[in-house]
């Protein structure tokens, strides 16, 4: 398994292009499963194939505009998927912009957020895709 851990600062959280909040920091890991391919009757692998990749991370000191979120998603009780953008602060390419797509909180509902929109705990999430900008 190949892992890449990335930390970003100045985080914006958006839904459908509208910024609904932010976070002080976001850390996420991109992991990829590698699998060996074998020829019939052989016990030695002939190729390494890149498998599925997984993105998981957490937002620290997040703020979400609960009123705007309820306005955008009036009939949705659970927190919808969102996009995260920020600037890399760790790794080999600091200050580069990164975008995380299709992120969703593991166990947070809209009603579970404080009335003021500040999350007191770290919010874990999973995501579908990411890219450097």
PyMOL commands that set and color helices and strands:
alter all, ss='L'
color gray80, all
select helices_A, chain A and resi 66-72
alter helices_A, ss='H'
color red, helices_A
select strands_A, chain A and resi 2-15+18-38+45-64+82-88+97-105+123-127+129-132
alter strands_A, ss='S'
color yellow, strands_A
deselect
rebuild
show_as cartoon
